[in-house]
Amino acid sequence: MSDALTEKIIAAAIEVHRILGPGLLELIYEIALCREFDLRGIRYARQVEIDIMYKGFPIKGQRLDLLVEDEVIVELKSLSNVPEVATAQTLSYLRAMNLKRALLINFGQARLVDGVKRLSL
């Protein structure tokens, strides 16, 4: 699942990681990545509320870290190892938003390319 938009997102994340390095709070990376998106002209929304549907009943309380160009969910982590539940959570967000692509980006890795996981439905 390689496409121009996800490549732009990953390039922006690599730039943030190159400058800040690993080991900071997730919020710091989120703010820096949004600044990098601004500099690159990439549209995004932060902390997007989504409803999870249960038998036709909307349940509030979930938030996406970033929604880029209304197409790609970007979930950010800053951990030495990302638990598998983060992948399951991101896939659930894709289903809830009826979208096809997501990136799970872990800024906790020494090399960011080792911390990027592409997900699709």
C-alpha positions in Angstrom: 0.0 0.0 0.0 2.3 2.7 -1.2 0.9 5.9 -2.5 1.8 9.6 -2.9 -0.1 10.8 0.1 1.2 8.3 2.6 4.7 8.8 1.2 4.3 12.6 2.0 3.1 11.8 5.5 6.0 9.5 6.1 8.5 12.0 4.7 7.2 14.7 7.1 7.4 12.2 10.0 11.0 11.3 9.1 11.9 15.0 9.2 10.3 15.5 12.6 12.2 12.4 13.9 15.4 13.6 12.3 15.3 16.9 14.2 13.7 15.7 17.5 15.0 12.2 17.8 13.2 9.5 19.9 12.2 9.7 23.5 9.8 12.6 23.7 6.1 12.7 24.6 3.7 11.7 21.9 2.1 15.1 22.1 5.4 16.8 21.2 5.6 14.7 18.0 2.0 15.4 17.2 2.5 19.2 17.4 5.8 19.0 15.5 4.3 16.8 12.8 1.4 19.2 12.3 3.8 22.1 12.0 5.7 20.0 9.3 2.3 19.4 7.5 1.7 23.2 7.6 5.1 23.8 6.0 4.4 21.2 3.3 0.8 22.3 2.6 -0.7 19.0 3.8 -4.3 19.4 5.2 -5.0 17.6 8.5 -7.3 17.6 11.5 -6.1 16.9 15.0 -7.8 14.8 17.7 -10.8 14.0 15.5 -13.7 12.6 17.5 -15.3 9.5 16.1 -18.3 7.5 17.1 -18.2 3.7 17.4 -21.4 2.2 16.4 -22.9 -0.6 18.5 -26.2 -2.1 17.1 -27.1 1.3 15.7 -26.2 3.2 18.8 -23.3 5.7 18.6 -20.8 5.5 21.4 -18.6 8.6 21.8 -15.2 8.9 23.4 -12.7 7.8 20.7 -10.3 10.2 19.1 -8.0 9.9 16.1 -4.6 11.5 16.5 -4.6 12.9 13.0 -6.8 12.7 9.9 -4.8 13.7 6.8 -6.6 15.1 3.7 -9.8 13.4 4.9 -8.3 10.1 3.6 -5.5 8.7 5.9 -5.7 8.1 9.6 -2.4 8.7 11.4 -2.0 7.3 14.8 1.1 8.3 16.7 3.1 6.5 19.4 6.3 7.1 21.3 7.2 3.7 22.8 10.1 1.3 22.6 7.6 -1.4 21.4 4.1 -0.8 20.1 1.6 -3.3 21.5 -0.5 -5.2 19.0 -3.6 -3.6 20.4 -2.5 -0.3 18.8 -2.8 -2.0 15.4 -6.3 -3.4 16.2 -7.4 0.0 17.5 -6.2 1.7 14.3 -8.0 -0.9 12.1 -11.2 -0.3 14.2 -10.8 3.5 13.5 -10.6 2.7 9.8 -13.8 0.7 9.9 -15.6 3.4 12.0 -14.6 6.1 9.6 -15.2 4.0 6.5 -11.7 4.8 5.3 -9.1 2.5 3.6 -5.7 3.7 4.7 -3.9 4.4 8.0 -0.4 4.8 9.3 0.7 3.8 12.7 3.9 5.8 13.4 6.1 5.1 16.4 8.5 7.9 17.2 10.1 5.8 19.9 12.3 3.9 17.4 15.9 4.8 16.8 15.2 4.8 13.1 11.7 6.0 12.2 11.4 3.8 9.2 11.4 0.8 11.6 8.5 2.5 13.4 6.1 3.0 10.5 3.3 0.5 9.9 1.0 0.8 6.9 -2.6 -0.5 7.5 -5.4 -0.9 5.0 -8.8 -2.4 4.7 
